[in-house]
Every structure is written in structure tokens, then in C-alpha cells.
């Protein structure tokens, strides 16, 4: 393989590493009220993380709530 071809193949790989997002995560919890479900879910978020999305939905014949939180962690 020529050095020019190796360089051409390596560039997308290096760009991909440079453009990789910070580590991300998510958590989901359920509770009998929305505030409790959200508090439980937010307690799973690492201290250094930035919450990027919060979403709560109700479900069931006796209303319960499910909250989902996503975050990114720029320190990793």
C-alpha cells in the first residue's frame, strides 16, 4: 500500500476521532408522581455531566410517570 493511499485512508479516521462527541448516557425511572420520577432519574446523572434532554410521560390505569434523561459528559 502506498503512503499516499495510507494517508488518504487515515484522514477520515482521524476526523472521526476529533469529531467524536463527549461520552453520553441516559437513565429512566418510574414513580407514582412526575416530580419523584424526575428526581430519581436526575440522581443517576454524573456530577460533571450536562443534561441534554428530559422527558416524562404518564402511563397505566392508575397514573404513574416514567421519566427519561439523557446527558453528555464533556470531562471524559
N, CA, C and O atoms as a GROMACS GRO file, in nm:
protein
  304
    1UNK      N    1   0.086  -0.118   0.000
    1UNK     CA    2   0.000   0.000   0.000
    1UNK      C    3   0.090   0.124   0.000
    1UNK      O    4   0.183   0.133   0.080
    2UNK      N    5   0.063   0.215  -0.088
    2UNK     CA    6   0.145   0.335  -0.098
    2UNK      C    7   0.120   0.427   0.020
    2UNK      O    8   0.014   0.422   0.082
    3UNK      N    9   0.215   0.510   0.050
    3UNK     CA   10   0.199   0.603   0.162
    3UNK      C   11   0.088   0.705   0.135
    3UNK      O   12   0.021   0.750   0.228
    4UNK      N   13   0.068   0.740   0.009
    4UNK     CA   14  -0.039   0.834  -0.025
    4UNK      C   15  -0.176   0.771   0.002
    4UNK      O   16  -0.266   0.837   0.053
    5UNK      N   17  -0.191   0.642  -0.032
    5UNK     CA   18  -0.316   0.571  -0.007
    5UNK      C   19  -0.339   0.555   0.144
    5UNK      O   20  -0.452   0.570   0.191
    6UNK      N   21  -0.235   0.524   0.217
    6UNK     CA   22  -0.246   0.511   0.363
    6UNK      C   23  -0.293   0.643   0.424
    6UNK      O   24  -0.379   0.644   0.511
    7UNK      N   25  -0.236   0.752   0.378
    7UNK     CA   26  -0.274   0.884   0.430
    7UNK      C   27  -0.420   0.915   0.396
    7UNK      O   28  -0.494   0.968   0.479
    8UNK      N   29  -0.461   0.881   0.274
    8UNK     CA   30  -0.600   0.907   0.233
    8UNK      C   31  -0.698   0.825   0.316
    8UNK      O   32  -0.807   0.872   0.347
    9UNK      N   33  -0.661   0.704   0.352
    9UNK     CA   34  -0.748   0.620   0.434
    9UNK      C   35  -0.747   0.663   0.581
    9UNK      O   36  -0.846   0.642   0.651
   10UNK      N   37  -0.640   0.722   0.627
   10UNK     CA   38  -0.628   0.761   0.767
   10UNK      C   39  -0.703   0.890   0.798
   10UNK      O   40  -0.747   0.909   0.911
   11UNK      N   41  -0.718   0.979   0.700
   11UNK     CA   42  -0.781   1.109   0.726
   11UNK      C   43  -0.924   1.096   0.778
   11UNK      O   44  -0.954   1.159   0.879
   12UNK      N   45  -1.013   1.018   0.717
   12UNK     CA   46  -1.149   1.006   0.773
   12UNK      C   47  -1.148   0.950   0.915
   12UNK      O   48  -1.230   0.989   0.998
   13UNK      N   49  -1.056   0.859   0.941
   13UNK     CA   50  -1.046   0.802   1.076
   13UNK      C   51  -1.008   0.910   1.176
   13UNK      O   52  -1.068   0.918   1.284
   14UNK      N   53  -0.909   0.993   1.143
   14UNK     CA   54  -0.866   1.099   1.235
   14UNK      C   55  -0.975   1.203   1.252
   14UNK      O   56  -0.994   1.254   1.362
   15UNK      N   57  -1.044   1.236   1.146
   15UNK     CA   58  -1.154   1.333   1.156
   15UNK      C   59  -1.264   1.277   1.245
   15UNK      O   60  -1.321   1.350   1.326
   16UNK      N   61  -1.293   1.149   1.231
   16UNK     CA   62  -1.395   1.086   1.314
   16UNK      C   63  -1.359   1.091   1.461
   16UNK      O   64  -1.446   1.115   1.544
   17UNK      N   65  -1.234   1.070   1.495
   17UNK     CA   66  -1.192   1.077   1.635
   17UNK      C   67  -1.202   1.219   1.688
   17UNK      O   68  -1.244   1.241   1.802
   18UNK      N   69  -1.164   1.315   1.607
   18UNK     CA   70  -1.168   1.454   1.651
   18UNK      C   71  -1.312   1.502   1.668
   18UNK      O   72  -1.340   1.585   1.754
   19UNK      N   73  -1.402   1.452   1.586
   19UNK     CA   74  -1.540   1.496   1.590
   19UNK      C   75  -1.626   1.411   1.682
   19UNK      O   76  -1.746   1.435   1.693
   20UNK      N   77  -1.567   1.312   1.747
   20UNK     CA   78  -1.645   1.225   1.835
   20UNK      C   79  -1.706   1.306   1.949
   20UNK      O   80  -1.638   1.390   2.009
   21UNK      N   81  -1.832   1.281   1.978
   21UNK     CA   82  -1.895   1.355   2.086
   21UNK      C   83  -1.843   1.311   2.222
   21UNK      O   84  -1.782   1.205   2.235
   22UNK      N   85  -1.866   1.392   2.321
   22UNK     CA   86  -1.831   1.355   2.458
   22UNK      C   87  -1.912   1.232   2.496
   22UNK      O   88  -2.016   1.204   2.437
   23UNK      N   89  -1.864   1.160   2.594
   23UNK     CA   90  -1.938   1.042   2.638
   23UNK      C   91  -2.077   1.081   2.682
   23UNK      O   92  -2.097   1.186   2.743
   24UNK      N   93  -2.172   0.998   2.651
   24UNK     CA   94  -2.311   1.028   2.682
   24UNK      C   95  -2.371   0.913   2.760
   24UNK      O   96  -2.317   0.802   2.763
   25UNK      N   97  -2.483   0.941   2.823
   25UNK     CA   98  -2.553   0.838   2.895
   25UNK      C   99  -2.699   0.872   2.907
   25UNK      O  100  -2.744   0.978   2.864
   26UNK      N  101  -2.773   0.780   2.964
   26UNK     CA  102  -2.915   0.804   2.985
   26UNK      C  103  -2.963   0.721   3.103
   26UNK      O  104  -2.899   0.624   3.143
   27UNK      N  105  -3.076   0.761   3.156
   27UNK     CA  106  -3.137   0.689   3.268
   27UNK      C  107  -3.288   0.705   3.259
   27UNK      O  108  -3.338   0.806   3.209
   28UNK      N  109  -3.359   0.604   3.307
   28UNK     CA  110  -3.506   0.606   3.309
   28UNK      C  111  -3.552   0.553   3.443
   28UNK      O  112  -3.500   0.454   3.493
   29UNK      N  113  -3.651   0.619   3.502
   29UNK     CA  114  -3.710   0.574   3.628
   29UNK      C  115  -3.859   0.599   3.626
   29UNK      O  116  -3.910   0.682   3.550
   30UNK      N  117  -3.930   0.524   3.711
   30UNK     CA  118  -4.076   0.538   3.722
   30UNK      C  119  -4.113   0.564   3.867
   30UNK      O  120  -4.043   0.522   3.960
   31UNK      N  121  -4.225   0.635   3.885
   31UNK     CA  122  -4.277   0.664   4.019
   31UNK      C  123  -4.424   0.701   4.008
   31UNK      O  124  -4.478   0.714   3.898
   32UNK      N  125  -4.487   0.717   4.124
   32UNK     CA  126  -4.630   0.748   4.126
   32UNK      C  127  -4.659   0.894   4.098
   32UNK      O  128  -4.775   0.930   4.073
   33UNK      N  129  -4.558   0.981   4.102
   33UNK     CA  130  -4.580   1.119   4.060
   33UNK      C  131  -4.460   1.166   3.978
   33UNK      O  132  -4.350   1.112   3.990
   34UNK      N  133  -4.484   1.265   3.896
   34UNK     CA  134  -4.383   1.309   3.800
   34UNK      C  135  -4.259   1.366   3.868
   34UNK      O  136  -4.146   1.338   3.827
   35UNK      N  137  -4.278   1.444   3.973
   35UNK     CA  138  -4.165   1.505   4.042
   35UNK      C  139  -4.071   1.399   4.098
   35UNK      O  140  -3.949   1.411   4.085
   36UNK      N  141  -4.126   1.296   4.160
   36UNK     CA  142  -4.044   1.190   4.217
   36UNK      C  143  -3.971   1.111   4.108
   36UNK      O  144  -3.853   1.078   4.124
   37UNK      N  145  -4.040   1.082   4.000
   37UNK     CA  146  -3.977   1.010   3.889
   37UNK      C  147  -3.861   1.090   3.831
   37UNK      O  148  -3.755   1.034   3.802
   38UNK      N  149  -3.880   1.221   3.815
   38UNK     CA  150  -3.774   1.306   3.760
   38UNK      C  151  -3.657   1.317   3.857
   38UNK      O  152  -3.541   1.310   3.815
   39UNK      N  153  -3.684   1.334   3.987
   39UNK     CA  154  -3.578   1.343   4.086
   39UNK      C  155  -3.495   1.214   4.089
   39UNK      O  156  -3.372   1.219   4.097
   40UNK      N  157  -3.562   1.100   4.083
   40UNK     CA  158  -3.490   0.972   4.084
   40UNK      C  159  -3.402   0.959   3.960
   40UNK      O  160  -3.288   0.911   3.967
   41UNK      N  161  -3.454   1.002   3.848
   41UNK     CA  162  -3.378   0.991   3.723
   41UNK      C  163  -3.260   1.086   3.723
   41UNK      O  164  -3.150   1.048   3.684
   42UNK      N  165  -3.280   1.209   3.767
   42UNK     CA  166  -3.171   1.306   3.770
   42UNK      C  167  -3.061   1.265   3.869
   42UNK      O  168  -2.946   1.303   3.852
   43UNK      N  169  -3.096   1.188   3.970
   43UNK     CA  170  -2.994   1.144   4.066
   43UNK      C  171  -2.896   1.045   4.002
   43UNK      O  172  -2.789   1.021   4.058
   44UNK      N  173  -2.930   0.988   3.887
   44UNK     CA  174  -2.841   0.897   3.816
   44UNK      C  175  -2.741   0.969   3.726
   44UNK      O  176  -2.648   0.907   3.675
   45UNK      N  177  -2.759   1.099   3.708
   45UNK     CA  178  -2.671   1.176   3.620
   45UNK      C  179  -2.540   1.207   3.694
   45UNK      O  180  -2.544   1.257   3.806
   46UNK      N  181  -2.426   1.178   3.632
   46UNK     CA  182  -2.297   1.211   3.696
   46UNK      C  183  -2.285   1.361   3.723
   46UNK      O  184  -2.343   1.442   3.651
   47UNK      N  185  -2.209   1.396   3.827
   47UNK     CA  186  -2.195   1.537   3.866
   47UNK      C  187  -2.138   1.625   3.755
   47UNK      O  188  -2.179   1.740   3.741
   48UNK      N  189  -2.045   1.573   3.676
   48UNK     CA  190  -1.980   1.654   3.574
   48UNK      C  191  -2.060   1.660   3.443
   48UNK      O  192  -2.020   1.730   3.350
   49UNK      N  193  -2.170   1.588   3.436
   49UNK     CA  194  -2.246   1.579   3.311
   49UNK      C  195  -2.339   1.698   3.292
   49UNK      O  196  -2.377   1.766   3.386
   50UNK      N  197  -2.375   1.718   3.165
   50UNK     CA  198  -2.470   1.823   3.127
   50UNK      C  199  -2.593   1.753   3.071
   50UNK      O  200  -2.584   1.676   2.975
   51UNK      N  201  -2.709   1.779   3.133
   51UNK     CA  202  -2.834   1.718   3.087
   51UNK      C  203  -2.871   1.778   2.952
   51UNK      O  204  -2.878   1.900   2.938
   52UNK      N  205  -2.893   1.692   2.854
   52UNK     CA  206  -2.927   1.738   2.719
   52UNK      C  207  -3.073   1.715   2.684
   52UNK      O  208  -3.123   1.773   2.588
   53UNK      N  209  -3.142   1.630   2.761
   53UNK     CA  210  -3.284   1.603   2.733
   53UNK      C  211  -3.352   1.548   2.857
   53UNK      O  212  -3.297   1.462   2.926
   54UNK      N  213  -3.472   1.596   2.885
   54UNK     CA  214  -3.558   1.544   2.992
   54UNK      C  215  -3.696   1.521   2.934
   54UNK      O  216  -3.749   1.607   2.863
   55UNK      N  217  -3.753   1.404   2.962
   55UNK     CA  218  -3.884   1.373   2.908
   55UNK      C  219  -3.959   1.286   3.008
   55UNK      O  220  -3.906   1.185   3.056
   56UNK      N  221  -4.082   1.323   3.041
   56UNK     CA  222  -4.165   1.244   3.131
   56UNK      C  223  -4.299   1.214   3.064
   56UNK      O  224  -4.357   1.300   2.998
   57UNK      N  225  -4.346   1.091   3.080
   57UNK     CA  226  -4.476   1.052   3.026
   57UNK      C  227  -4.554   0.979   3.133
   57UNK      O  228  -4.497   0.916   3.223
   58UNK      N  229  -4.685   0.988   3.123
   58UNK     CA  230  -4.771   0.916   3.217
   58UNK      C  231  -4.819   0.788   3.149
   58UNK      O  232  -4.827   0.779   3.027
   59UNK      N  233  -4.850   0.686   3.234
   59UNK     CA  234  -4.897   0.559   3.181
   59UNK      C  235  -4.976   0.486   3.289
   59UNK      O  236  -4.970   0.520   3.407
   60UNK      N  237  -5.048   0.387   3.246
   60UNK     CA  238  -5.118   0.296   3.336
   60UNK      C  239  -5.258   0.343   3.373
   60UNK      O  240  -5.292   0.460   3.359
   61UNK      N  241  -5.339   0.247   3.420
   61UNK     CA  242  -5.476   0.280   3.461
   61UNK      C  243  -5.477   0.369   3.586
   61UNK      O  244  -5.561   0.458   3.598
   62UNK      N  245  -5.384   0.344   3.677
   62UNK     CA  246  -5.361   0.434   3.789
   62UNK      C  247  -5.234   0.509   3.752
   62UNK      O  248  -5.126   0.450   3.744
   63UNK      N  249  -5.248   0.637   3.728
   63UNK     CA  250  -5.140   0.712   3.665
   63UNK      C  251  -5.007   0.699   3.737
   63UNK      O  252  -4.996   0.727   3.857
   64UNK      N  253  -4.907   0.657   3.663
   64UNK     CA  254  -4.768   0.655   3.704
   64UNK      C  255  -4.691   0.738   3.601
   64UNK      O  256  -4.742   0.768   3.493
   65UNK      N  257  -4.569   0.772   3.635
   65UNK     CA  258  -4.487   0.852   3.545
   65UNK      C  259  -4.355   0.783   3.519
   65UNK      O  260  -4.296   0.722   3.608
   66UNK      N  261  -4.310   0.794   3.396
   66UNK     CA  262  -4.179   0.742   3.355
   66UNK      C  263  -4.100   0.861   3.301
   66UNK      O  264  -4.144   0.928   3.207
   67UNK      N  265  -3.985   0.886   3.360
   67UNK     CA  266  -3.900   0.996   3.314
   67UNK      C  267  -3.770   0.940   3.258
   67UNK      O  268  -3.712   0.846   3.312
   68UNK      N  269  -3.727   1.000   3.150
   68UNK     CA  270  -3.605   0.960   3.081
   68UNK      C  271  -3.517   1.085   3.068
   68UNK      O  272  -3.564   1.190   3.025
   69UNK      N  273  -3.390   1.072   3.106
   69UNK     CA  274  -3.295   1.182   3.099
   69UNK      C  275  -3.174   1.136   3.020
   69UNK      O  276  -3.126   1.024   3.037
   70UNK      N  277  -3.124   1.223   2.933
   70UNK     CA  278  -3.002   1.196   2.858
   70UNK      C  279  -2.901   1.304   2.893
   70UNK      O  280  -2.937   1.418   2.920
   71UNK      N  281  -2.774   1.267   2.891
   71UNK     CA  282  -2.670   1.363   2.924
   71UNK      C  283  -2.544   1.338   2.842
   71UNK      O  284  -2.525   1.231   2.784
   72UNK      N  285  -2.459   1.440   2.840
   72UNK     CA  286  -2.324   1.426   2.784
   72UNK      C  287  -2.227   1.466   2.894
   72UNK      O  288  -2.258   1.549   2.979
   73UNK      N  289  -2.110   1.404   2.890
   73UNK     CA  290  -2.010   1.431   2.994
   73UNK      C  291  -1.882   1.483   2.926
   73UNK      O  292  -1.800   1.404   2.881
   74UNK      N  293  -1.867   1.614   2.920
   74UNK     CA  294  -1.754   1.672   2.849
   74UNK      C  295  -1.620   1.646   2.914
   74UNK      O  296  -1.516   1.669   2.852
   75UNK      N  297  -1.616   1.599   3.038
   75UNK     CA  298  -1.488   1.575   3.106
   75UNK      C  299  -1.425   1.444   3.065
   75UNK      O  300  -1.307   1.422   3.093
   76UNK      N  301  -1.500   1.355   2.998
   76UNK     CA  302  -1.444   1.226   2.956
   76UNK      C  303  -1.408   1.227   2.810
   76UNK      O  304  -1.359   1.126   2.758
   0.00000   0.00000   0.00000
